[in-house]
Amino acid sequence: MATTSDLPTAPLAKVEQRKLSNLALLWRFARTYPAQLTAALTALVVAALSTLAIPRGLKLIVDNGFAAGSDPAAIAPYFWGMLGIVVVMGIATAFRFYFVSWIGERVVADLRKAVQSHLVTLDPVFFEENRPAEIASRLTSDTAIIEQVVSSGASMALRNAVMGIGGIAYMAVLSPKLTLLMLLVIPITILPIVFLGRRVRAMSKTSQDRIANVGTMVAEVLGAIKIVQAFTQERREADRFAGAVEATFDTAKSRIRLRAGMTAVVIMLIFGAITLVLWQGALDVIAGQLSGGTIAAFVITAAIVAGAFGTLTEVYGDFMRAAGASARMEELLAARPGIRRPDNAVPLPVPARGALCLDHVGFHYPSKPEGAALEDFSLDIAAGETVAVVGPSGAGKSTLFQLVQRFYDPQSGEIRLDGVPLTRADPSEIRGRMAVVPQETIVFAASALENIRYGRPSATEAEVWAAAEAAHADIFLRELPNGIHSYLGEAGTRLSGGQRQRLAIARAILRDAPILLLDEATSALDSESERLVQSALEGLMQGRTTLVIAHRLATVRNADRIIVMDAGRIVAEGTHDKLIAGGGLYAKLARLQFDEVRPQVA
């Protein structure tokens, strides 16, 4: 049996981030749009070649159009030709910009969707060991870097590569001797690029990590803003954030300084070489070995080549940043859930009965392997039975819910649903037969309608209202500005704790699943609301298997069976009256809650 502990889930595998080969991830997405790629490459090549045609046109104009006594009619075609080149270059550049930008936006959109779709399949172990805020930062800051490179950097690199290679070829046609002189400087130019480029890559990785840390800090502080303000820690958090931002700026400053130095060295080498070549060219013109048009064309082409290689040095640094960002995206896509559908999944019986069996289950949380959350735990729950689980904090009650939903697999023993071991079933099918009301209510930043409909997306608005009424949530929902269509704010900040809990109950009611899991479902309600909701829940429990976690024993008095847990084991079970009569832990808990405690006066 595959268990959580022996499957590769977390932490994230560390991918080598200093390799351009990491950009292969982007190519996997881009190649799914061959028509747009072809159009972009065609426009790019035409734009580059038309740029290189300008020196040729200039040579013809200088040699034929600036000589004394030239026929105006005879030189007109050369100027019309130059205008034609400019028109072609402008149109091709426009097409290149459109298609390259389209591909860039499309690739980033597809990448974000792929990463998000993959993330929601990963099990809780992954998110215990990798902070969700950091992952969110990767989806924003890293994809923004990738977008910049794919939308403009790749185009600039290809266009300048074509112009650089094509320009050198044309220079060789114009003057092999001068071209040879130009080529001698290229190895000298490449050396600083390779040497400094390694340091730029390392700094780019550090810079991205610090940017991610800033994003994580923002999400963490703003998500807990009430606690920050309640403990008057605004100044401290502002100072802590300022420190992280300054560290990010210092890293970026070092990277910028290094890139600036690299750019200066390359430009000085290239344009210094052009100056020397021009000197030699001037001597050849004086000697009558070259025409004025030829040397003009050569100079313009050399300037284009120099600019092309200068741009490539700048783009190289951007490519390194994108390579690091792509590696971080690859890490997310490479993560594999420990809990996943078996290759030969056993279908659950139809119709669903809702019988659960935990057979000698032993479980340790992967993040806390030193202590057992459940130890040799056995429990049979019949279809339609209501079982309450009580006990002190840390007894293993919530762990029981986590295992039943197969968020984790036990290290020993087995859990069965309607006779099928959970490890042999599809997790989605298992969870599809359950409705949950968690202790910590989750409300999405959406409307009340969308939040309740989360239990069953296909439900009609009338069915949503029926579920809201059953949960006694309809009263406050009708009072909202736009009723059930009202936006509830981030994490439901526009609702009280009790209102959020009733919304979660409505969601579970709408789910209409054969198994109901209630984790302190009425803990945030006042006495009157609790009475109403408890009545609604009792109706909902009819004909369903129900597991109830409760600290307030008054809410589970009528359960078919009460399980008392302590230190991951069942220490007692029975009805409320039987457990009271038997004494022990349950009787102690009941006495603390039900008996009136009066101070003793000496």
Backbone torsions as a table, in degrees:
resi	resn	phi	psi	omega
1	MET	NA	128.7	177.3
2	ALA	-76.2	131.1	179.2
3	THR	-118.5	166.7	-179.6
4	THR	-57.7	-37.4	-172.8
5	SER	-70.2	-22.9	-176.7
6	ASP	-109.3	18.2	177.4
7	LEU	-113.5	142.6	-175.8
8	PRO	-76.7	105.8	-179.5
9	THR	-118.5	-58.1	-171.4
10	ALA	-150.2	162.4	-0.8
11	PRO	-75.2	179.3	-179.2
12	LEU	-58.7	136.5	173.9
13	ALA	-68.6	140.3	-178.4
14	LYS	-89.3	109.6	179.4
15	VAL	-86.6	140.9	176.2
16	GLU	-59.7	120.1	-170.5
17	GLN	-99.9	-1.5	-173.9
18	ARG	-105.2	32.9	-176.5
19	LYS	-126.9	133.0	175.9
20	LEU	-64.1	-21.6	179.8
21	SER	-62.3	-19.0	176.9
22	ASN	-63.0	-21.9	179.3
23	LEU	-70.6	-7.3	176.4
24	ALA	-59.0	-27.7	176.4
25	LEU	-57.0	-42.6	-178.5
26	LEU	-68.4	-36.5	178.8
27	TRP	-64.7	-33.3	178.5
28	ARG	-61.2	-33.6	178.3
29	PHE	-82.6	-39.5	-175.6
30	ALA	-67.7	-34.6	-174.3
31	ARG	-70.4	-7.9	176.0
32	THR	-78.2	-0.1	178.2
33	TYR	-125.0	67.6	-174.1
34	PRO	-63.4	-35.3	-177.7
35	ALA	-64.7	-46.2	-179.7
36	GLN	-67.9	-37.1	177.2
37	LEU	-63.2	-43.0	179.5
38	THR	-63.0	-44.4	179.5
39	ALA	-62.7	-43.1	-178.9
40	ALA	-64.3	-45.3	-178.9
41	LEU	-66.1	-39.6	178.6
42	THR	-62.4	-48.6	179.6
43	ALA	-62.3	-38.1	-179.4
44	LEU	-64.2	-45.4	-179.2
45	VAL	-65.5	-42.6	179.8
46	VAL	-62.6	-43.7	179.3
47	ALA	-62.4	-42.4	-179.7
48	ALA	-66.3	-44.4	-178.5
49	LEU	-68.1	-35.9	178.1
50	SER	-67.6	-33.2	175.2
51	THR	-63.7	-41.6	179.1
52	LEU	-70.9	-20.6	179.4
53	ALA	-75.7	-18.2	-178.8
54	ILE	-61.9	-45.5	176.7
55	PRO	-59.3	-36.4	177.3
56	ARG	-62.9	-44.9	177.8
57	GLY	-63.4	-39.0	179.2
58	LEU	-64.6	-38.4	178.9
59	LYS	-61.3	-44.6	-179.3
60	LEU	-65.4	-38.7	-179.3
61	ILE	-66.4	-45.8	-178.3
62	VAL	-64.7	-44.3	-176.5
63	ASP	-72.0	-28.5	-173.8
64	ASN	-113.8	-20.0	-172.8
65	GLY	-107.6	-9.0	-177.4
66	PHE	-112.6	9.3	177.2
67	ALA	-82.0	140.4	179.0
68	ALA	-61.6	135.8	177.5
69	GLY	83.6	11.3	179.4
70	SER	-67.9	147.2	178.9
71	ASP	-78.4	121.1	-179.5
72	PRO	-56.4	-38.9	-179.0
73	ALA	-67.2	-33.3	-176.2
74	ALA	-73.2	-29.4	-177.0
75	ILE	-89.1	-10.7	-178.0
76	ALA	-56.7	-43.8	-178.5
77	PRO	-58.0	-31.7	-179.7
78	TYR	-66.7	-39.6	179.1
79	PHE	-72.2	-39.1	175.4
80	TRP	-62.0	-38.4	177.4
81	GLY	-62.0	-42.4	178.3
82	MET	-63.4	-41.1	177.4
83	LEU	-63.2	-38.8	177.7
84	GLY	-61.9	-42.0	177.9
85	ILE	-60.4	-43.7	-178.9
86	VAL	-62.8	-41.4	179.2
87	VAL	-63.3	-46.2	179.4
88	VAL	-61.0	-43.0	-179.4
89	MET	-61.9	-42.5	-179.6
90	GLY	-64.2	-45.6	-179.3
91	ILE	-66.2	-44.6	-179.7
92	ALA	-63.1	-38.7	179.0
93	THR	-63.7	-39.7	178.8
94	ALA	-63.5	-44.9	178.3
95	PHE	-64.6	-41.1	178.3
96	ARG	-59.9	-46.3	-179.7
97	PHE	-60.5	-44.5	-177.3
98	TYR	-63.6	-52.0	-173.5
99	PHE	-71.9	-37.3	178.0
100	VAL	-66.9	-42.7	177.9
101	SER	-63.8	-40.2	179.0
102	TRP	-60.6	-46.9	-179.6
103	ILE	-62.6	-41.8	179.6
104	GLY	-60.4	-48.6	179.8
105	GLU	-64.0	-39.9	-178.0
106	ARG	-67.2	-42.8	179.8
107	VAL	-62.5	-45.2	-179.6
108	VAL	-65.3	-40.9	178.2
109	ALA	-62.0	-45.3	179.8
110	ASP	-66.0	-37.6	178.7
111	LEU	-64.4	-45.2	178.6
112	ARG	-60.8	-43.2	179.6
113	LYS	-64.1	-41.7	-178.9
114	ALA	-64.4	-43.3	-179.3
115	VAL	-66.4	-45.5	179.8
116	GLN	-63.0	-44.0	179.0
117	SER	-60.9	-35.1	179.8
118	HIS	-75.5	-39.6	-176.9
119	LEU	-60.6	-39.4	-176.3
120	VAL	-71.8	-7.4	176.2
121	THR	-93.3	-10.1	-177.3
122	LEU	-78.8	149.2	-175.2
123	ASP	-84.1	169.3	-176.2
124	PRO	-59.4	-25.9	-180.0
125	VAL	-58.2	-41.1	-179.0
126	PHE	-59.6	-43.4	-175.9
127	PHE	-81.5	-12.8	171.5
128	GLU	-73.1	-34.9	-173.8
129	GLU	-101.7	-7.2	177.6
130	ASN	-132.9	121.2	-173.1
131	ARG	-66.9	126.6	177.9
132	PRO	-56.1	-35.1	179.6
133	ALA	-64.2	-37.5	178.4
134	GLU	-67.9	-39.1	178.7
135	ILE	-63.7	-41.8	177.8
136	ALA	-60.9	-37.6	178.3
137	SER	-63.4	-38.3	178.0
138	ARG	-62.0	-38.8	-178.5
139	LEU	-70.5	-17.3	-178.7
140	THR	-106.0	-64.7	-175.0
141	SER	-67.7	-42.9	-178.3
142	ASP	-67.9	-40.2	178.9
143	THR	-70.2	-26.9	175.7
144	ALA	-66.4	-38.8	176.6
145	ILE	-63.8	-44.5	-180.0
146	ILE	-63.0	-41.4	179.9
147	GLU	-60.0	-42.4	-180.0
148	GLN	-61.5	-43.8	-177.3
149	VAL	-71.2	-44.6	-177.9
150	VAL	-68.7	-37.6	-176.4
151	SER	-75.9	-32.4	-176.9
152	SER	-130.8	-42.7	-175.8
153	GLY	-60.5	-45.3	-179.3
154	ALA	-63.9	-40.9	178.5
155	SER	-62.8	-45.5	179.5
156	MET	-62.5	-40.9	-179.0
157	ALA	-63.8	-48.2	-178.6
158	LEU	-65.8	-44.4	-177.7
159	ARG	-63.0	-44.1	-178.8
160	ASN	-72.9	-29.3	174.9
161	ALA	-65.2	-44.5	178.3
162	VAL	-62.4	-45.2	-178.8
163	MET	-67.0	-37.6	179.4
164	GLY	-64.9	-48.3	-179.2
165	ILE	-68.3	-46.2	179.4
166	GLY	-63.6	-37.8	179.4
167	GLY	-64.6	-41.3	178.3
168	ILE	-64.1	-39.8	179.2
169	ALA	-63.4	-42.4	-179.4
170	TYR	-68.8	-37.6	176.8
171	MET	-61.2	-37.3	178.7
172	ALA	-64.8	-33.4	177.4
173	VAL	-69.3	-41.2	-178.1
174	LEU	-68.5	-47.3	-177.6
175	SER	-157.7	98.5	179.3
176	PRO	-56.9	-37.6	-177.5
177	LYS	-64.8	-47.4	179.9
178	LEU	-66.5	-36.1	179.3
179	THR	-64.3	-40.9	178.4
180	LEU	-60.2	-40.3	177.9
181	LEU	-62.5	-40.4	179.2
182	MET	-64.0	-40.9	-175.2
183	LEU	-69.8	-23.3	-179.9
184	LEU	-63.3	-27.1	-176.3
185	VAL	-85.0	-16.2	-175.0
186	ILE	-60.6	-46.6	177.6
187	PRO	-59.3	-35.7	178.7
188	ILE	-65.1	-32.9	179.3
189	THR	-73.4	-36.0	-175.4
190	ILE	-70.2	-35.2	-175.9
191	LEU	-55.4	-50.8	179.0
192	PRO	-65.8	-29.1	178.5
193	ILE	-63.9	-45.5	-179.5
194	VAL	-66.9	-45.8	-176.5
195	PHE	-66.1	-51.4	-177.9
196	LEU	-73.9	-28.2	-179.1
197	GLY	-61.3	-34.7	178.2
198	ARG	-63.1	-41.6	179.3
199	ARG	-69.1	-35.2	177.3
200	VAL	-63.2	-41.0	-180.0
201	ARG	-61.8	-45.9	-179.4
202	ALA	-62.2	-43.0	180.0
203	MET	-68.4	-33.6	178.2
204	SER	-63.6	-41.8	178.3
205	LYS	-63.0	-46.7	179.0
206	THR	-61.4	-41.6	179.7
207	SER	-61.9	-43.6	-179.9
208	GLN	-65.1	-40.1	179.0
209	ASP	-62.5	-39.6	-178.9
210	ARG	-72.9	-33.6	174.8
211	ILE	-64.1	-41.9	177.6
212	ALA	-61.8	-38.1	179.3
213	ASN	-65.0	-38.2	176.7
214	VAL	-62.5	-45.7	179.3
215	GLY	-61.8	-40.6	178.5
216	THR	-62.4	-42.9	-178.7
217	MET	-64.3	-41.8	178.6
218	VAL	-60.0	-49.0	-178.4
219	ALA	-61.7	-40.6	-178.2
220	GLU	-65.8	-46.6	-176.6
221	VAL	-70.1	-45.2	-178.6
222	LEU	-68.1	-30.6	177.4
223	GLY	-69.6	-22.0	179.7
224	ALA	-118.1	34.8	-172.5
225	ILE	-61.0	-33.9	-179.3
226	LYS	-67.8	-38.2	177.3
227	ILE	-67.3	-42.0	179.3
228	VAL	-57.8	-46.7	-177.5
229	GLN	-75.6	-33.2	179.9
230	ALA	-64.4	-34.7	179.4
231	PHE	-98.1	13.1	177.3
232	THR	49.3	49.6	-179.0
233	GLN	-106.3	21.7	-178.9
234	GLU	-59.2	-45.1	-177.8
235	ARG	-65.1	-42.3	-179.9
236	ARG	-62.4	-45.0	-179.3
237	GLU	-67.6	-36.2	177.6
238	ALA	-64.6	-41.0	179.1
239	ASP	-67.6	-40.5	179.7
240	ARG	-64.1	-42.2	178.3
241	PHE	-66.4	-40.9	178.9
242	ALA	-60.3	-39.0	178.0
243	GLY	-62.9	-42.1	178.9
244	ALA	-66.3	-40.2	179.2
245	VAL	-65.1	-42.6	179.5
246	GLU	-64.6	-36.9	177.0
247	ALA	-64.5	-39.2	177.3
248	THR	-64.6	-42.5	179.8
249	PHE	-64.7	-40.8	-179.9
250	ASP	-61.5	-41.9	178.0
251	THR	-65.0	-44.4	179.7
252	ALA	-63.4	-37.3	-179.6
253	LYS	-63.9	-42.2	178.2
254	SER	-64.2	-40.9	179.2
255	ARG	-65.4	-42.7	-180.0
256	ILE	-64.3	-41.8	179.8
257	ARG	-62.0	-41.2	180.0
258	LEU	-66.9	-43.2	179.2
259	ARG	-66.2	-37.4	178.2
260	ALA	-62.7	-43.1	178.2
261	GLY	-63.4	-41.3	179.3
262	MET	-63.2	-42.0	178.8
263	THR	-63.4	-41.8	-179.7
264	ALA	-62.6	-43.8	-179.3
265	VAL	-62.1	-45.5	-177.6
266	VAL	-64.8	-45.0	-178.6
267	ILE	-63.6	-42.6	179.5
268	MET	-62.5	-40.8	179.8
269	LEU	-65.5	-45.5	-175.7
270	ILE	-68.9	-50.7	-176.2
271	PHE	-74.0	-25.1	171.3
272	GLY	-63.4	-40.6	177.7
273	ALA	-65.0	-39.5	179.1
274	ILE	-61.8	-41.8	179.7
275	THR	-60.6	-44.4	178.7
276	LEU	-63.9	-39.8	179.2
277	VAL	-66.4	-40.2	178.1
278	LEU	-59.9	-40.1	178.1
279	TRP	-58.8	-47.6	178.6
280	GLN	-65.1	-37.3	179.1
281	GLY	-64.0	-40.5	178.5
282	ALA	-60.7	-40.0	177.9
283	LEU	-64.3	-37.0	179.0
284	ASP	-69.1	-35.4	177.7
285	VAL	-67.0	-42.6	179.0
286	ILE	-61.0	-38.1	-179.0
287	ALA	-78.4	-4.2	179.4
288	GLY	79.4	13.6	-179.5
289	GLN	-85.5	-19.7	178.2
290	LEU	-132.6	149.8	175.2
291	SER	-86.8	165.8	177.4
292	GLY	-62.6	-39.6	178.9
293	GLY	-65.2	-38.3	-179.6
294	THR	-64.4	-45.8	-178.9
295	ILE	-68.3	-33.5	176.4
296	ALA	-65.2	-45.5	178.9
297	ALA	-63.1	-39.8	-178.6
298	PHE	-64.6	-42.8	-179.2
299	VAL	-64.4	-45.2	179.3
300	ILE	-61.8	-44.3	-179.9
301	THR	-64.4	-40.9	178.4
302	ALA	-62.4	-38.1	177.6
303	ALA	-64.6	-39.6	178.5
304	ILE	-64.1	-44.3	179.6
305	VAL	-63.7	-42.9	179.4
306	ALA	-62.4	-43.9	178.0
307	GLY	-63.2	-37.8	180.0
308	ALA	-62.4	-47.7	-179.4
309	PHE	-69.5	-33.3	175.6
310	GLY	-63.1	-43.0	178.1
311	THR	-64.8	-39.1	179.8
312	LEU	-61.3	-35.2	178.3
313	THR	-66.7	-36.7	178.3
314	GLU	-70.7	-43.9	-178.6
315	VAL	-64.9	-30.6	-179.3
316	TYR	-57.6	-42.9	177.8
317	GLY	-62.9	-40.2	177.4
318	ASP	-64.2	-37.3	179.0
319	PHE	-65.0	-35.4	177.9
320	MET	-65.5	-41.0	176.6
321	ARG	-63.5	-41.9	179.2
322	ALA	-66.5	-34.4	177.9
323	ALA	-63.7	-41.7	176.6
324	GLY	-63.8	-43.2	179.2
325	ALA	-64.7	-40.9	178.9
326	SER	-63.9	-38.1	178.4
327	ALA	-62.7	-39.3	179.8
328	ARG	-68.5	-35.7	174.4
329	MET	-67.2	-38.4	179.0
330	GLU	-63.2	-36.0	176.8
331	GLU	-59.1	-43.4	-179.8
332	LEU	-66.5	-43.8	-178.9
333	LEU	-69.0	-26.4	-178.4
334	ALA	-81.7	-16.8	-179.8
335	ALA	-64.1	135.1	-178.0
336	ARG	-117.1	134.2	-179.7
337	PRO	-69.4	139.2	173.8
338	GLY	-73.1	-30.1	177.4
339	ILE	-100.6	111.9	-179.1
340	ARG	-150.9	168.8	-178.5
341	ARG	-66.2	127.4	176.9
342	PRO	-64.4	157.2	179.7
343	ASP	-60.8	-40.2	178.5
344	ASN	-116.7	68.4	-176.1
345	ALA	-64.6	138.7	177.7
346	VAL	-89.7	122.7	179.8
347	PRO	-68.1	144.8	176.6
348	LEU	-74.4	148.1	-177.8
349	PRO	-61.3	147.7	176.0
350	VAL	-125.0	130.6	1.2
351	PRO	-75.3	158.9	-179.6
352	ALA	-71.6	137.5	176.3
353	ARG	-102.2	-40.2	179.2
354	GLY	93.8	22.2	177.6
355	ALA	-83.1	133.9	-179.9
356	LEU	-121.5	142.4	177.8
357	CYS	-139.8	123.4	172.9
358	LEU	-109.0	117.7	-170.6
359	ASP	-114.0	101.3	177.5
360	HIS	50.4	52.3	-175.9
361	VAL	-81.6	132.9	171.7
362	GLY	-124.8	134.1	-175.4
363	PHE	-147.8	133.8	170.5
364	HIS	-120.8	135.0	173.5
365	TYR	-65.2	135.8	179.6
366	PRO	-55.9	-32.8	-179.7
367	SER	-80.8	-11.7	179.2
368	LYS	-136.6	65.7	-174.5
369	PRO	-69.2	-12.4	-174.4
370	GLU	-76.7	-21.1	-176.9
371	GLY	-125.9	141.2	-179.4
372	ALA	-83.3	125.8	175.2
373	ALA	-79.3	-36.6	172.4
374	LEU	-133.3	141.2	-177.5
375	GLU	-137.3	117.6	180.0
376	ASP	46.7	53.3	-172.5
377	PHE	-96.0	122.8	178.8
378	SER	-127.4	133.8	-179.3
379	LEU	-157.9	127.2	174.5
380	ASP	-108.2	127.2	178.6
381	ILE	-119.9	116.9	-178.2
382	ALA	-74.4	156.2	177.6
383	ALA	-60.1	130.3	178.5
384	GLY	83.7	-1.6	-178.2
385	GLU	-83.1	145.3	174.6
386	THR	-105.8	116.8	-177.7
387	VAL	-119.4	125.4	176.7
388	ALA	-99.2	142.5	179.9
389	VAL	-119.8	119.3	-178.5
390	VAL	-127.3	164.4	179.7
391	GLY	152.7	168.9	-179.0
392	PRO	-68.6	166.4	177.0
393	SER	-60.1	138.4	-179.2
394	GLY	84.8	6.7	-178.5
395	ALA	-75.4	-20.2	-179.4
396	GLY	113.0	12.0	-176.0
397	LYS	-65.7	-51.2	-179.7
398	SER	-66.1	-32.5	176.3
399	THR	-59.6	-39.0	177.6
400	LEU	-56.8	-45.3	178.1
401	PHE	-63.3	-41.6	-178.4
402	GLN	-61.9	-40.8	-178.6
403	LEU	-72.2	-39.0	179.7
404	VAL	-62.5	-35.5	178.0
405	GLN	-83.7	-0.1	-178.0
406	ARG	56.0	46.1	166.7
407	PHE	-79.1	-22.4	174.2
408	TYR	-137.6	160.5	171.8
409	ASP	-111.4	142.1	178.6
410	PRO	-70.2	152.5	175.9
411	GLN	-77.8	-22.6	176.5
412	SER	-146.0	159.6	-178.4
413	GLY	79.8	-170.2	-174.6
414	GLU	-149.8	147.4	174.7
415	ILE	-119.3	132.7	-177.8
416	ARG	-125.0	141.2	174.1
417	LEU	-118.5	117.7	-176.0
418	ASP	51.3	38.6	175.8
419	GLY	86.8	-7.5	-177.8
420	VAL	-100.3	124.1	176.0
421	PRO	-59.0	135.0	-176.9
422	LEU	-61.5	-32.5	-178.7
423	THR	-69.4	-13.1	179.4
424	ARG	-104.7	1.7	-178.2
425	ALA	-109.3	163.4	176.4
426	ASP	-74.2	122.6	-179.7
427	PRO	-55.3	-36.0	179.9
428	SER	-64.8	-37.2	179.1
429	GLU	-70.0	-37.5	177.3
430	ILE	-61.2	-51.6	-176.5
431	ARG	-70.2	-24.2	177.3
432	GLY	-66.3	-16.2	179.3
433	ARG	-99.2	13.7	-177.4
434	MET	-131.4	145.1	171.2
435	ALA	-119.9	137.6	-171.9
436	VAL	-126.5	136.4	167.2
437	VAL	-117.3	101.3	-175.0
438	PRO	-77.6	161.8	177.5
439	GLN	-67.7	-42.5	176.4
440	GLU	-94.9	100.1	-173.1
441	THR	-64.3	132.0	177.5
442	ILE	-103.9	119.7	175.4
443	VAL	-122.0	127.0	-178.3
444	PHE	-83.8	156.5	178.5
445	ALA	-76.0	74.7	-176.5
446	ALA	-153.5	-170.4	179.6
447	SER	-79.6	165.2	176.6
448	ALA	-62.1	-38.1	178.4
449	LEU	-58.7	-48.2	-178.3
450	GLU	-67.0	-33.8	179.2
451	ASN	-68.5	-44.0	179.4
452	ILE	-71.0	-39.9	-178.0
453	ARG	-67.8	-10.2	176.3
454	TYR	-59.0	-26.9	177.6
455	GLY	-69.1	-30.4	177.3
456	ARG	-156.6	93.7	-173.4
457	PRO	-56.9	-23.9	-177.9
458	SER	-85.1	-1.3	-175.9
459	ALA	-65.8	146.0	176.5
460	THR	-79.3	166.2	178.8
461	GLU	-63.9	-33.8	178.4
462	ALA	-65.2	-39.4	178.0
463	GLU	-67.4	-35.7	177.2
464	VAL	-64.6	-43.7	178.2
465	TRP	-63.2	-37.9	179.4
466	ALA	-63.4	-41.7	178.0
467	ALA	-65.4	-40.0	178.7
468	ALA	-63.5	-40.9	178.6
469	GLU	-65.4	-40.7	179.8
470	ALA	-63.5	-30.9	179.2
471	ALA	-91.9	4.5	-177.8
472	HIS	57.3	36.4	176.3
473	ALA	-101.3	-9.7	-174.9
474	ASP	-65.9	-29.5	-176.6
475	ILE	-63.2	-52.4	-178.1
476	PHE	-75.3	-25.9	178.3
477	LEU	-68.0	-36.6	178.8
478	ARG	-69.3	-22.0	-179.2
479	GLU	-85.6	-9.9	178.3
480	LEU	-69.0	154.7	-175.3
481	PRO	-52.8	-43.2	179.8
482	ASN	-115.9	26.7	177.3
483	GLY	61.2	-136.8	-176.9
484	ILE	-69.5	-13.6	179.0
485	HIS	-91.5	4.9	-177.3
486	SER	-71.4	140.0	175.7
487	TYR	-74.2	133.6	-172.2
488	LEU	-97.5	-2.4	179.1
489	GLY	85.2	169.2	179.0
490	GLU	-62.5	122.9	-179.8
491	ALA	58.2	24.8	177.4
492	GLY	71.4	34.3	-175.7
493	THR	-64.6	-16.8	-179.8
494	ARG	-84.8	0.3	179.5
495	LEU	-115.1	156.0	173.5
496	SER	-78.4	170.2	179.6
497	GLY	-60.7	-42.7	179.4
498	GLY	-65.3	-38.4	178.4
499	GLN	-65.9	-39.8	177.5
500	ARG	-63.3	-37.5	-178.5
501	GLN	-70.1	-37.3	177.0
502	ARG	-66.9	-32.9	175.9
503	LEU	-63.9	-41.2	178.7
504	ALA	-65.6	-36.1	177.6
505	ILE	-67.2	-40.8	177.2
506	ALA	-61.0	-39.1	178.3
507	ARG	-61.5	-42.9	180.0
508	ALA	-68.8	-36.8	177.8
509	ILE	-63.1	-43.1	179.9
510	LEU	-65.5	-30.8	179.7
511	ARG	-58.5	-38.6	175.7
512	ASP	53.8	49.4	-177.4
513	ALA	-95.2	157.5	-179.4
514	PRO	-71.6	-18.5	178.6
515	ILE	-121.1	131.9	-178.5
516	LEU	-117.8	126.2	178.9
517	LEU	-114.2	116.6	-176.6
518	LEU	-117.4	111.7	-180.0
519	ASP	-106.8	95.5	-177.6
520	GLU	52.1	51.5	-170.6
521	ALA	-66.0	-18.2	-178.7
522	THR	-119.5	17.7	-173.2
523	SER	-66.8	-25.8	-176.5
524	ALA	-99.9	13.4	-176.3
525	LEU	-101.4	150.5	172.9
526	ASP	-75.9	171.5	-173.1
527	SER	-58.2	-44.0	-178.1
528	GLU	-67.5	-46.5	179.1
529	SER	-63.8	-37.5	179.3
530	GLU	-62.7	-40.4	179.7
531	ARG	-63.4	-43.0	-179.6
532	LEU	-66.9	-45.7	-178.5
533	VAL	-68.2	-38.2	178.2
534	GLN	-60.9	-38.1	176.3
535	SER	-63.6	-43.0	178.5
536	ALA	-64.6	-40.4	-179.9
537	LEU	-65.8	-36.8	178.6
538	GLU	-62.4	-37.8	175.6
539	GLY	-67.8	-38.4	180.0
540	LEU	-67.0	-32.2	-176.9
541	MET	-71.5	-20.2	-176.7
542	GLN	-59.9	124.7	177.4
543	GLY	79.3	5.6	-179.7
544	ARG	-122.0	149.3	170.3
545	THR	-77.0	126.7	-174.9
546	THR	-128.8	128.8	172.3
547	LEU	-111.6	125.0	-175.9
548	VAL	-122.1	123.8	169.3
549	ILE	-96.2	130.3	-177.8
550	ALA	-146.4	135.7	169.4
551	HIS	-95.7	-30.1	178.3
552	ARG	-89.3	104.1	-171.1
553	LEU	-66.4	-21.0	179.9
554	ALA	-61.8	-25.5	-177.0
555	THR	-81.2	-10.3	-176.1
556	VAL	-122.8	15.0	-178.7
557	ARG	-58.5	-33.8	-174.7
558	ASN	-94.8	11.6	178.4
559	ALA	-65.3	148.8	177.5
560	ASP	-59.9	-35.4	-178.3
561	ARG	-151.5	142.9	177.0
562	ILE	-117.7	127.1	177.9
563	ILE	-103.3	126.6	178.6
564	VAL	-103.5	121.5	-178.0
565	MET	-112.6	148.2	173.6
566	ASP	-156.4	128.8	178.0
567	ALA	55.1	39.7	174.6
568	GLY	79.8	10.3	-179.1
569	ARG	-128.7	158.8	171.6
570	ILE	-86.3	120.9	-179.3
571	VAL	-104.0	-15.9	177.4
572	ALA	-166.5	155.6	173.8
573	GLU	-154.6	153.5	-179.6
574	GLY	153.4	-169.0	176.0
575	THR	-80.7	170.8	-179.1
576	HIS	-58.4	-49.6	-176.7
577	ASP	-64.2	-40.4	-179.0
578	LYS	-64.6	-40.9	-178.9
579	LEU	-70.6	-34.6	176.0
580	ILE	-64.3	-43.5	-178.5
581	ALA	-67.2	-30.6	-176.9
582	GLY	-80.2	-8.2	-177.9
583	GLY	70.8	-154.7	177.7
584	GLY	83.5	-160.9	-172.9
585	LEU	-63.4	-42.0	-178.2
586	TYR	-63.7	-44.4	179.9
587	ALA	-61.5	-37.0	178.4
588	LYS	-65.0	-45.9	179.0
589	LEU	-62.9	-41.5	-179.7
590	ALA	-64.9	-39.7	-179.4
591	ARG	-64.2	-38.6	179.3
592	LEU	-66.4	-32.3	-175.9
593	GLN	-90.8	-35.3	-171.7
594	PHE	-98.1	-29.2	-177.7
595	ASP	-80.9	140.4	175.7
596	GLU	-79.7	127.6	-177.3
597	VAL	-98.4	122.2	-179.3
598	ARG	-112.8	137.7	178.2
599	PRO	-66.7	141.0	178.6
600	GLN	-86.7	129.2	179.8
601	VAL	-103.6	123.4	-178.4
602	ALA	-73.3	NA	NA
